[in-house]
């Protein structure tokens, strides 16, 4: 009997993971529970508690965790080789760690994949992305970006640069959503700091411009990326901290926050982002109309678009390919069949929003 009891104890580490798995199995069938029980309930409580603490710390805890984890694995491996540690004991400890982290991931991010669609929350009607509508909105984005670009700072090469450097994005990003709180109170939450990553120049080779780490409720951005994209990237990662998991929805919330922020640099970042996505979609439908939209681009906007394309092209390679494949597999595992292509679904949300803005 004692041996049987010991056997049960060895499996106790599976309990947190089992709870997390049950949550993910149940929520797809109960969207109301996902929305109000988790995204506006459990998630908000944990996010407030964790985010309030981690926001006090100015540097990325996620990055520190990465370094500590690598060092710990190396030390543990050496101790195992030297027989200073037992494999079974290490396996038990890691079992508990991964099981608890999985449950925390579900509460802090995974459950949010099953909340109401953002279009429903924002009361946006479904629209078809026909070529004419795409052209109209795309041309408008080009014009607005060009108008803003005239008064914005640029460097010696003629590329957009932030008025007060990258630090202003890290310090002001939390203010981007403030003008949306009255209309969309579910976006209101405790202030969370956006943090830059020290190894951003190396991180660029993964093709990633930002990442949300749910264990710390922490938004991290790649500060080595072109400065014209930083406000949009910061707003995107903040959208994750507000309880939104789907990438296209976070892209749109970032766009919505930036264009309504009153910050001209953030607005420019959003219009430039929107033009890139909309024009790419228009190009697949009607090349002639796509070419017509380019006539609305100022020389400054053209330079910024070229800079961004050249930057990511210079960092492409095997690492970026593997990173994209891993990200694609992860997104698909969360119920988004489009995988990384889901980022592009932001087009339909922008079209719907802009169409509604013009309705009487």
C-alpha positions in Angstrom: 0.0 0.0 0.0 2.8 2.4 0.8 4.3 1.9 -2.7 1.0 2.8 -4.3 0.7 6.0 -2.3 4.2 7.0 -3.3 3.2 6.4 -6.9 0.3 8.7 -6.6 2.5 11.4 -5.1 4.8 11.3 -8.0 2.0 12.3 -10.3 0.8 15.2 -8.3 2.9 17.6 -10.4 0.4 16.9 -13.3 -2.5 18.6 -11.4 -1.7 22.2 -12.5 -1.2 21.2 -16.1 -4.4 19.1 -16.0 -6.4 22.1 -14.7 -5.0 24.3 -17.5 -5.8 21.6 -20.1 -9.4 21.4 -18.8 -9.8 25.1 -19.1 -8.6 25.1 -22.7 -11.0 22.2 -23.5 -14.0 23.8 -21.9 -13.8 27.5 -22.9 -14.2 27.1 -26.7 -17.8 25.8 -26.0 -18.6 28.6 -23.5 -17.6 32.0 -25.0 -19.5 33.9 -22.3 -17.4 32.2 -19.6 -14.2 33.0 -21.6 -15.2 36.6 -21.9 -16.5 37.4 -18.5 -15.2 34.6 -16.3 -11.6 34.7 -17.6 -10.7 37.7 -19.8 -12.6 40.2 -17.7 -12.4 38.2 -14.5 -9.6 35.8 -13.5 -7.1 37.3 -16.1 -7.8 40.9 -14.9 -7.1 39.9 -11.2 -3.8 38.1 -12.0 -2.8 40.7 -14.6 -3.3 43.5 -12.1 -1.4 41.7 -9.3 1.6 40.6 -11.5 1.7 43.6 -13.9 1.6 46.2 -11.1 4.8 44.6 -9.6 6.7 44.0 -12.8 5.9 47.4 -14.2 7.9 49.0 -11.4 11.1 47.3 -12.7 12.5 49.3 -15.7 14.3 46.4 -17.4 12.9 43.3 -19.1 12.4 40.5 -16.5 11.7 38.2 -19.4 15.1 38.8 -20.8 16.7 38.2 -17.4 14.7 35.0 -17.0 16.1 33.8 -20.4 19.7 34.3 -19.3 19.1 32.8 -15.9 17.4 29.8 -17.4 20.2 29.1 -19.9 22.8 29.4 -17.0 20.7 27.1 -14.8 20.3 24.4 -17.4 24.1 24.5 -18.0 24.9 24.2 -14.3 22.3 21.5 -13.7 23.6 19.5 -16.7 27.2 19.7 -15.4 26.1 18.6 -11.9 24.2 15.7 -13.4 27.3 14.6 -15.3 29.3 14.9 -12.1 26.6 12.9 -10.3 26.1 15.7 -7.8 22.4 15.6 -8.7 20.0 12.8 -9.4 18.2 12.7 -12.7 14.9 11.6 -11.1 15.0 14.5 -8.6 15.7 17.0 -11.4 12.9 15.6 -13.5 10.5 15.9 -10.7 11.4 19.6 -10.1 11.2 20.4 -13.8 7.9 18.6 -14.0 6.4 20.9 -11.3 7.9 24.0 -12.9 6.5 23.3 -16.4 3.2 22.2 -15.0 2.7 25.4 -13.0 4.0 27.6 -15.8 1.5 26.0 -18.2 -1.4 26.8 -15.9 -0.2 30.3 -15.5 0.1 30.6 -19.3 -3.5 29.5 -19.7 -4.8 32.0 -17.1 -2.6 34.9 -18.4 -2.9 34.3 -22.1 -4.2 31.0 -23.4 -7.8 31.5 -22.2 -8.0 34.9 -24.0 -8.0 33.1 -27.4 -11.6 32.1 -26.7 -13.1 35.4 -25.7 -15.6 37.3 -27.9 -14.2 38.4 -31.3 -13.0 42.0 -31.2 -15.3 43.0 -34.0 -18.2 42.0 -31.8 -16.9 44.0 -28.8 -16.3 47.1 -31.0 -19.6 46.6 -32.9 -17.8 46.5 -36.3 -19.8 45.0 -39.2 -18.3 42.4 -41.4 -17.1 43.8 -44.7 -15.8 42.3 -47.9 -12.4 43.5 -48.9 -13.3 44.4 -52.5 -10.6 46.2 -54.6 -12.4 49.6 -54.6 -12.8 49.7 -50.9 -9.2 48.6 -50.4 -8.1 51.3 -52.8 -10.1 54.0 -51.1 -8.8 53.2 -47.6 -5.3 52.5 -48.8 -5.1 55.9 -50.6 -6.4 57.6 -47.4 -3.7 55.9 -45.3 -1.0 57.1 -47.7 -2.3 60.6 -47.7 -2.6 60.8 -43.9 0.9 59.4 -43.5 2.3 61.8 -46.0 0.6 64.8 -44.3 2.0 63.9 -40.9 5.5 63.0 -42.2 6.1 66.7 -43.2 6.4 67.9 -39.6 8.2 64.8 -38.2 11.9 64.6 -37.5 14.3 62.6 -39.7 17.9 61.5 -39.5 20.8 62.4 -41.8 19.8 59.6 -44.2 16.3 61.0 -44.5 14.6 58.3 -42.4 12.0 59.0 -39.7 13.4 59.2 -36.2 11.8 59.8 -32.9 11.9 63.4 -31.5 13.3 62.3 -28.2 14.8 58.9 -29.0 13.5 55.4 -28.3 13.1 56.1 -24.6 10.0 58.2 -25.3 8.2 55.2 -26.7 9.0 53.1 -23.6 7.9 56.0 -21.4 4.8 57.1 -23.2 3.4 53.9 -24.7 1.0 53.3 -21.8 -0.7 56.6 -22.7 -1.6 55.5 -26.2 -4.9 53.8 -25.1 -6.1 56.5 -22.7 -8.5 58.2 -25.3 -10.2 54.8 -25.9 -11.1 54.1 -22.3 -14.4 56.0 -22.2 -15.7 54.4 -25.4 -14.3 51.0 -24.7 -14.0 50.6 -20.9 -12.9 46.9 -21.2 -9.6 48.2 -22.5 -8.9 50.0 -19.3 -6.4 48.4 -17.0 -3.5 49.2 -14.7 -0.6 51.0 -16.4 2.0 48.5 -17.7 5.4 49.5 -18.8 6.7 48.6 -22.2 10.3 47.4 -22.0 13.1 47.3 -24.6 15.2 44.2 -25.0 19.0 44.6 -24.6 19.8 42.0 -27.3 17.5 43.6 -29.9 20.1 43.6 -32.6 20.5 39.9 -32.4 16.7 39.4 -31.8 16.0 41.0 -35.2 17.4 37.8 -36.9 14.2 36.0 -35.6 12.0 38.5 -37.5 10.2 39.4 -34.3 9.4 43.1 -33.4 7.9 42.4 -30.0 6.7 39.8 -27.6 4.3 39.5 -24.7 5.5 37.2 -21.8 2.4 36.2 -19.9 4.3 35.0 -16.8 5.3 38.6 -16.0 2.4 40.3 -17.8 5.2 42.1 -19.6 5.3 43.8 -23.0 8.7 43.7 -24.7 9.7 45.4 -28.0 12.7 45.1 -30.4 14.3 48.6 -30.1 16.7 48.0 -32.9 13.8 47.9 -35.5 13.2 51.0 -37.6 11.9 53.8 -35.4 8.8 54.4 -37.6 7.4 51.0 -36.4 8.1 51.3 -32.6 5.0 53.0 -31.4 2.8 50.5 -33.3 4.9 47.5 -31.9 4.5 48.9 -28.4 0.8 49.3 -28.7 0.5 45.8 -30.1 2.2 44.2 -27.2 0.2 46.3 -24.7 -3.0 44.9 -26.4 -1.9 41.5 -25.2 -1.6 42.8 -21.6 -5.2 44.0 -21.9 -6.5 40.4 -22.4 -6.3 40.0 -26.2 -4.5 37.0 -27.6 -5.3 36.9 -31.3 -2.6 38.6 -33.4 -4.8 40.3 -35.9 -6.9 41.8 -33.1 -3.8 43.1 -31.3 -2.7 44.6 -34.6 -5.9 46.4 -35.0 -6.1 47.6 -31.3 -2.6 49.0 -31.8 -3.7 50.8 -34.9 -6.9 52.1 -33.1 -4.9 53.3 -30.1 -2.2 55.1 -32.1 -4.6 56.9 -34.5 -6.7 58.1 -31.6 -3.8 59.0 -29.3 -3.2 62.6 -30.4 0.5 61.7 -30.7 1.6 62.5 -34.2 4.5 60.2 -34.2 2.3 57.3 -33.0 -0.4 58.2 -35.6 2.3 58.2 -38.3 3.4 54.7 -37.2 -0.2 53.5 -37.4 -0.9 54.9 -40.8 2.4 53.6 -42.2 1.5 50.2 -40.8 -2.0 50.3 -42.2 -0.7 51.2 -45.6 1.8 48.3 -45.7 -0.9 45.7 -44.9 -3.7 47.2 -47.0 -1.4 47.8 -50.1 -0.1 44.2 -49.8 -3.6 42.9 -49.9 -4.6 45.3 -52.8 -1.6 44.2 -54.8 -2.9 40.6 -54.8 -6.3 41.8 -56.0 -5.5 44.6 -58.4 -2.0 45.6 -59.3 -3.1 48.7 -61.2 -5.0 50.1 -58.3 -2.1 49.3 -56.0 0.2 51.3 -58.2 -2.1 54.3 -58.1 -2.0 54.4 -54.3 1.8 54.9 -54.5 1.2 58.3 -56.1 -0.2 59.5 -52.7 3.1 58.7 -50.9 5.5 61.5 -50.1 9.2 61.0 -50.6 9.7 60.7 -46.8 7.1 58.0 -46.5 8.6 56.1 -49.4 12.0 56.2 -47.7 10.6 54.9 -44.5 8.8 52.0 -46.2 12.0 51.1 -48.1 14.0 51.3 -44.8 11.7 48.9 -43.1 11.8 46.4 -46.0 15.6 46.6 -46.3 16.0 46.2 -42.5 14.1 43.0 -42.2 15.6 41.7 -45.5 19.1 42.2 -44.1 18.1 40.1 -41.0 16.4 37.3 -42.9 17.9 33.8 -42.9 17.7 30.4 -41.3 17.0 31.8 -37.8 14.1 33.9 -39.0 12.7 31.0 -41.0 12.8 28.6 -38.0 11.4 31.4 -35.8 8.4 31.9 -38.2 7.7 28.2 -38.3 7.7 27.9 -34.5 5.4 31.0 -34.2 3.2 29.6 -36.9 2.9 26.3 -35.1 2.2 28.0 -31.8 -0.6 30.2 -33.2 -2.2 27.2 -35.0 -2.1 25.2 -31.7 -4.3 28.0 -30.1 -7.1 27.4 -32.6 -6.1 30.0 -35.2 -5.9 27.9 -38.4 -4.3 30.7 -40.4 -1.2 30.6 -38.2 1.1 33.6 -38.8 -1.1 34.6 -41.7 -3.6 35.7 -39.0 -1.5 38.9 -38.6 -2.8 39.9 -42.0 -6.4 39.5 -41.0 -6.1 43.0 -39.5 -7.0 44.3 -43.0 -10.7 43.4 -42.6 -10.8 45.1 -39.2 -9.3 48.3 -40.5 -11.6 48.3 -43.5 -14.7 47.8 -41.3 -13.6 50.6 -38.9 -12.7 53.1 -41.5 -16.0 52.4 -43.4 -18.0 52.9 -40.2 -16.1 56.2 -39.6 -17.5 57.6 -42.9 -21.1 56.5 -42.2 -23.5 59.2 -41.1 
